[in-house]
Amino acid sequence: MEYSNNPVRFDLKKLTVVVDTEDGAVPLARIGSAQNWLGYHLTVLLALHKHFCQQSRPVPHFLFLDQPSQVYYPPDQDMRVDDSLDRLSDIDRQALRRVFKLIFDVVESLAPNFQIIVTEHADLKDDDRFRSSIVERWRQGEALIPKDWFIFDS
């Protein structure tokens, strides 16, 4: 992540991530790309949840993430239903693996008191933790919300 060698803090008054550099404070809005935003948001969310769990705070002990891999796919390329990481560069592929490693490491360190639910199209086919964590594959008509729950007017 950009500025990864600098101190990072969460500004409670402005509810944003701030990196303290030799040239002054840099708020998240002025930090690089979507990959940086994902990294810093994820880091802060996980740190907050770790604190809440360890201090037994009355905060739901779960986090829902929707497609963290999205920042690694160009916006002009739609993901196929059976997409793997084949179209990503090696750098992006490794970055996404680090994202999921962080997620798994934090969940394992807080088990059984914390859960992360991830909806994801990308498939880390060579990652055993990723593969073993899959609960449902919504494909070929199967979905989070079943079709028969919808009311369609003719």
DRENNUKE-991240 format. One record per atom (N, C-alpha, C, O): residue number from 1; x, z, y; atom name. Coordinates in steps of 0.1 Angstrom, whole numbers. Example, Ala and Ser with C-alpha at 12.3 -4.5 7.8 and 13.67 -1.06 7.14 Angstrom:
BEGIN
     k      px      pz      py    a
     1     132      78     -57    N
     1     123      78     -45   CA
     1     132      78     -33    C
     1     142      85     -33    O
     2     128      71     -22    N
     2     137      71     -11   CA
     2     129      79       0    C
     2     134      80      11    O
This chain:
BEGIN
     k      px      pz      py    a
     1       8       0     -12    N
     1       0       0       0   CA
     1       9       0      12    C
     1      20       6      12    O
     2       4      -6      23    N
     2      11      -6      35   CA
     2      12       8      40    C
     2       3      16      39    O
     3      24      12      46    N
     3      27      25      51   CA
     3      27      36      40    C
     3      26      48      42    O
     4      29      32      27    N
     4      29      41      16   CA
     4      40      52      17    C
     4      39      62      10    O
     5      50      50      25    N
     5      61      59      26   CA
     5      59      69      38    C
     5      67      78      41    O
     6      47      68      44    N
     6      44      77      56   CA
     6      34      87      52    C
     6      26      85      42    O
     7      33      98      59    N
     7      23     108      57   CA
     7       9     102      60    C
     7       7      95      69    O
     8      -1     105      51    N
     8     -14     101      52   CA
     8     -23     113      53    C
     8     -21     123      46    O
     9     -33     112      62    N
     9     -43     123      63   CA
     9     -57     118      65    C
     9     -59     106      68    O
    10     -66     127      63    N
    10     -80     123      65   CA
    10     -85     130      78    C
    10     -85     142      79    O
    11     -89     122      88    N
    11     -93     128     101   CA
    11    -108     132      99    C
    11    -117     123      99    O
    12    -110     145      99    N
    12    -124     150      97   CA
    12    -133     147     109    C
    12    -145     145     107    O
    13    -128     147     121    N
    13    -136     144     132   CA
    13    -141     130     133    C
    13    -152     127     136    O
    14    -132     120     129    N
    14    -136     106     129   CA
    14    -139     101     115    C
    14    -143      89     114    O
    15    -138     109     105    N
    15    -141     105      91   CA
    15    -134      92      87    C
    15    -140      83      82    O
    16    -121      92      90    N
    16    -113      80      86   CA
    16     -99      85      81    C
    16     -94      96      84    O
    17     -93      76      74    N
    17     -79      77      70   CA
    17     -70      74      81    C
    17     -72      64      89    O
    18     -59      82      83    N
    18     -49      79      94   CA
    18     -35      81      87    C
    18     -33      90      80    O
    19     -27      71      91    N
    19     -13      72      86   CA
    19      -5      75      98    C
    19      -6      69     109    O
    20       4      85      97    N
    20      12      90     108   CA
    20      26      83     106    C
    20      33      85      97    O
    21      29      74     116    N
    21      42      67     116   CA
    21      51      72     128    C
    21      46      80     136    O
    22      63      67     128    N
    22      72      70     139   CA
    22      67      65     152    C
    22      70      71     163    O
    23      59      55     152    N
    23      53      49     164   CA
    23      39      54     167    C
    23      33      50     177    O
    24      34      64     160    N
    24      22      70     163   CA
    24      12      69     151    C
    24      15      63     140    O
    25       0      74     153    N
    25     -11      74     143   CA
    25     -17      60     142    C
    25     -19      53     151    O
    26     -19      56     129    N
    26     -25      43     126   CA
    26     -37      45     118    C
    26     -37      49     107    O
    27     -49      43     124    N
    27     -62      45     117   CA
    27     -64      33     106    C
    27     -58      23     107    O
    28     -72      36      96    N
    28     -74      27      86   CA
    28     -79      13      91    C
    28     -75       3      85    O
    29     -87      13     101    N
    29     -92       0     107   CA
    29     -80      -9     111    C
    29     -82     -22     112    O
    30     -68      -4     114    N
    30     -57     -12     118   CA
    30     -47     -14     107    C
    30     -36     -19     109    O
    31     -51     -10      95    N
    31     -41     -12      83   CA
    31     -45     -24      75    C
    31     -56     -24      69    O
    32     -37     -34      75    N
    32     -37     -45      66   CA
    32     -50     -50      60    C
    32     -60     -53      67    O
    33     -49     -52      47    N
    33     -59     -60      39   CA
    33     -69     -51      32    C
    33     -69     -39      32    O
    34     -78     -58      25    N
    34     -88     -51      17   CA
    34     -82     -44       6    C
    34     -87     -33       2    O
    35     -70     -48       1    N
    35     -63     -41     -10   CA
    35     -58     -28      -4    C
    35     -59     -18     -12    O
    36     -54     -27       8    N
    36     -50     -15      14   CA
    36     -62      -6      16    C
    36     -61       6      13    O
    37     -73     -11      20    N
    37     -85      -3      22   CA
    37     -90       3       9    C
    37     -94      14       9    O
    38     -90      -5      -1    N
    38     -94       0     -14   CA
    38     -84      11     -18    C
    38     -89      22     -23    O
    39     -71       9     -17    N
    39     -62      20     -21   CA
    39     -63      33     -13    C
    39     -64      43     -19    O
    40     -65      32       0    N
    40     -66      44       8   CA
    40     -80      50       6    C
    40     -81      63       4    O
    41     -91      43       5    N
    41    -104      48       2   CA
    41    -104      56     -11    C
    41    -109      67     -12    O
    42     -99      49     -21    N
    42     -99      55     -35   CA
    42     -90      68     -35    C
    42     -94      77     -41    O
    43     -79      67     -29    N
    43     -70      79     -28   CA
    43     -77      91     -21    C
    43     -77     102     -27    O
    44     -84      89     -10    N
    44     -91      99      -3   CA
    44    -103     104     -11    C
    44    -105     116     -13    O
    45    -111      95     -17    N
    45    -122      99     -25   CA
    45    -118     108     -37    C
    45    -124     118     -40    O
    46    -108     103     -44    N
    46    -103     111     -55   CA
    46     -97     124     -51    C
    46    -100     134     -58    O
    47     -90     125     -40    N
    47     -85     137     -36   CA
    47     -96     147     -32    C
    47     -95     159     -35    O
    48    -106     142     -25    N
    48    -117     151     -21   CA
    48    -125     156     -34    C
    48    -128     168     -35    O
    49    -127     147     -43    N
    49    -134     151     -56   CA
    49    -125     161     -64    C
    49    -131     170     -70    O
    50    -113     159     -64    N
    50    -104     168     -71   CA
    50    -105     182     -64    C
    50    -106     192     -71    O
    51    -105     182     -51    N
    51    -106     195     -44   CA
    51    -120     201     -47    C
    51    -120     213     -50    O
    52    -130     194     -47    N
    52    -144     199     -49   CA
    52    -145     205     -63    C
    52    -150     215     -65    O
    53    -139     198     -73    N
    53    -139     203     -87   CA
    53    -131     215     -89    C
    53    -136     225     -95    O
    54    -119     215     -83    N
    54    -110     227     -85   CA
    54    -115     239     -78    C
    54    -112     250     -82    O
    55    -123     237     -67    N
    55    -128     248     -59   CA
    55    -143     251     -63    C
    55    -149     260     -57    O
    56    -148     245     -73    N
    56    -162     247     -78   CA
    56    -172     245     -66    C
    56    -181     254     -65    O
    57    -170     235     -58    N
    57    -179     233     -47   CA
    57    -192     226     -52    C
    57    -192     219     -62    O
    58    -203     229     -45    N
    58    -216     223     -49   CA
    58    -218     209     -45    C
    58    -227     205     -37    O
    59    -209     200     -50    N
    59    -209     186     -47   CA
    59    -210     179     -61    C
    59    -204     183     -71    O
    60    -219     169     -62    N
    60    -220     162     -76   CA
    60    -206     158     -80    C
    60    -198     152     -72    O
    61    -202     161     -92    N
    61    -189     158     -98   CA
    61    -188     145    -104    C
    61    -184     144    -116    O
    62    -192     135     -97    N
    62    -191     121    -102   CA
    62    -189     112     -90    C
    62    -192     115     -78    O
    63    -184     100     -93    N
    63    -181      90     -83   CA
    63    -185      76     -89    C
    63    -182      74    -100    O
    64    -193      68     -81    N
    64    -197      55     -86   CA
    64    -189      45     -78    C
    64    -189      44     -66    O
    65    -182      36     -86    N
    65    -175      25     -79   CA
    65    -180      12     -84    C
    65    -182      10     -96    O
    66    -182       3     -75    N
    66    -187     -11     -78   CA
    66    -176     -21     -76    C
    66    -173     -24     -65    O
    67    -171     -27     -87    N
    67    -162     -38     -87   CA
    67    -149     -35     -78    C
    67    -147     -43     -69    O
    68    -141     -25     -82    N
    68    -129     -24     -74   CA
    68    -120     -36     -75    C
    68    -111     -38     -66    O
    69    -121     -44     -85    N
    69    -113     -56     -87   CA
    69    -116     -67     -76    C
    69    -109     -77     -75    O
    70    -128     -66     -69    N
    70    -132     -76     -60   CA
    70    -122     -80     -50    C
    70    -121     -91     -45    O
    71    -114     -70     -45    N
    71    -104     -73     -35   CA
    71     -93     -82     -40    C
    71     -86     -88     -32    O
    72     -91     -84     -53    N
    72     -81     -92     -59   CA
    72     -85    -106     -62    C
    72     -77    -114     -65    O
    73     -98    -109     -60    N
    73    -103    -122     -63   CA
    73    -106    -129     -50    C
    73    -112    -123     -41    O
    74    -101    -141     -48    N
    74    -104    -149     -36   CA
    74    -119    -150     -34    C
    74    -126    -152     -44    O
    75    -124    -149     -21    N
    75    -138    -149     -19   CA
    75    -145    -163     -23    C
    75    -157    -163     -25    O
    76    -137    -173     -23    N
    76    -143    -186     -26   CA
    76    -144    -189     -41    C
    76    -148    -200     -45    O
    77    -139    -180     -49    N
    77    -140    -181     -64   CA
    77    -150    -171     -70    C
    77    -147    -159     -70    O
    78    -161    -177     -75    N
    78    -171    -168     -81   CA
    78    -165    -164     -95    C
    78    -159    -172    -101    O
    79    -168    -151     -98    N
    79    -163    -147    -111   CA
    79    -173    -151    -122    C
    79    -185    -150    -120    O
    80    -168    -156    -133    N
    80    -176    -160    -144   CA
    80    -180    -147    -151    C
    80    -174    -137    -150    O
    81    -191    -148    -159    N
    81    -196    -136    -166   CA
    81    -186    -130    -175    C
    81    -185    -118    -177    O
    82    -178    -139    -182    N
    82    -168    -134    -191   CA
    82    -154    -134    -186    C
    82    -144    -135    -193    O
    83    -153    -132    -172    N
    83    -140    -133    -166   CA
    83    -130    -122    -170    C
    83    -134    -110    -172    O
    84    -118    -126    -171    N
    84    -107    -117    -174   CA
    84     -98    -118    -161    C
    84    -103    -122    -151    O
    85     -86    -113    -162    N
    85     -77    -113    -151   CA
    85     -68    -126    -151    C
    85     -58    -126    -143    O
    86     -72    -136    -158    N
    86     -63    -148    -160   CA
    86     -60    -155    -147    C
    86     -50    -161    -145    O
    87     -70    -155    -137    N
    87     -67    -162    -125   CA
    87     -60    -154    -114    C
    87     -56    -160    -104    O
    88     -57    -142    -117    N
    88     -49    -134    -107   CA
    88     -34    -136    -109    C
    88     -29    -139    -119    O
    89     -28    -134     -97    N
    89     -13    -135     -98   CA
    89      -8    -122    -105    C
    89     -15    -112    -106    O
    90       4    -123    -110    N
    90      10    -111    -116   CA
    90      10     -99    -107    C
    90       8     -87    -112    O
    91      12    -101     -95    N
    91      12     -89     -85   CA
    91      -1     -83     -84    C
    91      -3     -71     -84    O
    92     -12     -92     -83    N
    92     -25     -86     -82   CA
    92     -30     -80     -95    C
    92     -36     -70     -95    O
    93     -26     -86    -106    N
    93     -29     -81    -119   CA
    93     -23     -67    -121    C
    93     -30     -57    -126    O
    94     -11     -65    -117    N
    94      -4     -52    -118   CA
    94     -11     -42    -109    C
    94     -12     -30    -112    O
    95     -14     -46     -97    N
    95     -21     -37     -87   CA
    95     -34     -32     -92    C
    95     -37     -21     -91    O
    96     -42     -41     -99    N
    96     -55     -37    -104   CA
    96     -53     -27    -116    C
    96     -60     -18    -117    O
    97     -42     -30    -124    N
    97     -39     -21    -135   CA
    97     -36      -7    -129    C
    97     -40       3    -135    O
    98     -29      -6    -118    N
    98     -25       6    -112   CA
    98     -38      14    -107    C
    98     -39      26    -107    O
    99     -47       6    -101    N
    99     -60      12     -96   CA
    99     -67      19    -108    C
    99     -71      30    -107    O
   100     -68      12    -119    N
   100     -75      18    -131   CA
   100     -67      29    -137    C
   100     -73      39    -142    O
   101     -54      28    -137    N
   101     -46      39    -142   CA
   101     -48      52    -134    C
   101     -50      62    -139    O
   102     -49      50    -120    N
   102     -51      62    -112   CA
   102     -65      68    -115    C
   102     -66      80    -116    O
   103     -75      59    -116    N
   103     -89      64    -119   CA
   103     -89      72    -132    C
   103     -94      83    -133    O
   104     -83      66    -143    N
   104     -82      73    -156   CA
   104     -74      86    -155    C
   104     -79      96    -161    O
   105     -63      86    -148    N
   105     -55      98    -147   CA
   105     -62     109    -141    C
   105     -61     121    -145    O
   106     -69     106    -130    N
   106     -77     117    -123   CA
   106     -88     122    -131    C
   106     -90     134    -132    O
   107     -96     113    -137    N
   107    -107     117    -146   CA
   107    -101     126    -157    C
   107    -107     137    -160    O
   108     -91     122    -164    N
   108     -85     130    -175   CA
   108     -80     143    -170    C
   108     -81     153    -177    O
   109     -74     144    -158    N
   109     -69     157    -153   CA
   109     -80     166    -149    C
   109     -78     179    -149    O
   110     -92     161    -146    N
   110    -103     170    -143   CA
   110    -114     172    -154    C
   110    -124     178    -152    O
   111    -111     165    -165    N
   111    -121     166    -176   CA
   111    -123     181    -180    C
   111    -113     188    -181    O
   112    -135     184    -184    N
   112    -147     176    -185   CA
   112    -156     177    -172    C
   112    -168     175    -173    O
   113    -150     181    -161    N
   113    -158     184    -149   CA
   113    -160     173    -139    C
   113    -165     175    -128    O
   114    -155     161    -142    N
   114    -156     150    -133   CA
   114    -158     137    -141    C
   114    -152     135    -151    O
   115    -166     128    -135    N
   115    -168     115    -141   CA
   115    -168     104    -131    C
   115    -173     106    -120    O
   116    -163      92    -134    N
   116    -163      81    -126   CA
   116    -171      70    -133    C
   116    -167      67    -145    O
   117    -181      64    -127    N
   117    -188      53    -133   CA
   117    -184      41    -125    C
   117    -185      40    -113    O
   118    -179      31    -133    N
   118    -175      18    -126   CA
   118    -183       7    -132    C
   118    -184       5    -144    O
   119    -188      -1    -123    N
   119    -194     -14    -127   CA
   119    -184     -25    -124    C
   119    -179     -25    -113    O
   120    -180     -33    -133    N
   120    -169     -42    -132   CA
   120    -171     -55    -140    C
   120    -176     -54    -151    O
   121    -167     -66    -134    N
   121    -167     -79    -141   CA
   121    -154     -82    -147    C
   121    -153     -87    -158    O
   122    -143     -78    -141    N
   122    -130     -81    -146   CA
   122    -128     -73    -159    C
   122    -134     -62    -161    O
   123    -120     -78    -168    N
   123    -118     -72    -181   CA
   123    -103     -70    -183    C
   123     -95     -80    -184    O
   124     -98     -58    -184    N
   124     -84     -55    -187   CA
   124     -83     -55    -202    C
   124     -83     -44    -209    O
   125     -82     -66    -208    N
   125     -82     -68    -222   CA
   125     -71     -61    -230    C
   125     -72     -58    -241    O
   126     -59     -59    -223    N
   126     -48     -53    -230   CA
   126     -46     -38    -225    C
   126     -35     -33    -227    O
   127     -56     -32    -220    N
   127     -56     -18    -216   CA
   127     -65     -10    -225    C
   127     -77     -11    -224    O
   128     -59      -2    -234    N
   128     -67       6    -243   CA
   128     -77      16    -237    C
   128     -88      17    -241    O
   129     -73      22    -226    N
   129     -82      32    -220   CA
   129     -93      25    -213    C
   129    -105      29    -214    O
   130     -91      13    -207    N
   130    -102       5    -201   CA
   130    -111       1    -212    C
   130    -123       3    -211    O
   131    -106      -5    -223    N
   131    -114     -10    -234   CA
   131    -123       1    -240    C
   131    -135      -1    -243    O
   132    -117      13    -242    N
   132    -124      23    -249   CA
   132    -134      30    -240    C
   132    -143      37    -245    O
   133    -134      28    -227    N
   133    -143      34    -217   CA
   133    -155      26    -215    C
   133    -165      30    -209    O
   134    -156      14    -220    N
   134    -167       5    -218   CA
   134    -179      10    -226    C
   134    -179      12    -238    O
   135    -190      13    -219    N
   135    -202      18    -225   CA
   135    -212       7    -227    C
   135    -219       6    -238    O
   136    -214      -2    -217    N
   136    -223     -13    -218   CA
   136    -217     -26    -213    C
   136    -209     -25    -203    O
   137    -220     -37    -219    N
   137    -217     -50    -213   CA
   137    -230     -57    -210    C
   137    -238     -61    -219    O
   138    -232     -59    -197    N
   138    -245     -65    -193   CA
   138    -243     -80    -192    C
   138    -237     -85    -182    O
   139    -247     -86    -203    N
   139    -245    -101    -204   CA
   139    -257    -107    -211    C
   139    -265    -100    -217    O
   140    -259    -120    -209    N
   140    -270    -127    -216   CA
   140    -283    -120    -215    C
   140    -289    -118    -225    O
   141    -288    -117    -203    N
   141    -301    -111    -201   CA
   141    -301     -96    -201    C
   141    -311     -90    -196    O
   142    -290     -90    -206    N
   142    -290     -75    -206   CA
   142    -284     -71    -192    C
   142    -275     -77    -187    O
   143    -290     -61    -186    N
   143    -287     -57    -172   CA
   143    -289     -42    -170    C
   143    -295     -36    -178    O
   144    -283     -37    -159    N
   144    -285     -23    -155   CA
   144    -300     -20    -154    C
   144    -304     -10    -159    O
   145    -307     -29    -148    N
   145    -321     -28    -146   CA
   145    -328     -38    -155    C
   145    -327     -50    -152    O
   146    -335     -34    -165    N
   146    -342     -44    -174   CA
   146    -352     -53    -167    C
   146    -358     -48    -158    O
   147    -353     -65    -171    N
   147    -362     -75    -165   CA
   147    -376     -70    -165    C
   147    -384     -73    -156    O
   148    -380     -63    -176    N
   148    -394     -59    -177   CA
   148    -398     -48    -167    C
   148    -410     -44    -166    O
   149    -388     -43    -159    N
   149    -391     -33    -149   CA
   149    -396     -40    -136    C
   149    -402     -34    -127    O
   150    -393     -53    -135    N
   150    -397     -60    -123   CA
   150    -411     -65    -124    C
   150    -416     -69    -135    O
   151    -418     -66    -112    N
   151    -431     -71    -112   CA
   151    -430     -85    -104    C
   151    -426     -85     -93    O
   152    -434     -95    -111    N
   152    -433    -108    -105   CA
   152    -447    -114    -102    C
   152    -456    -113    -111    O
   153    -449    -119     -90    N
   153    -462    -125     -87   CA
   153    -461    -140     -90    C
   153    -451    -146     -88    O
   154    -472    -145     -96    N
   154    -472    -159    -100   CA
   154    -478    -167     -89    C
   154    -479    -180     -90    O
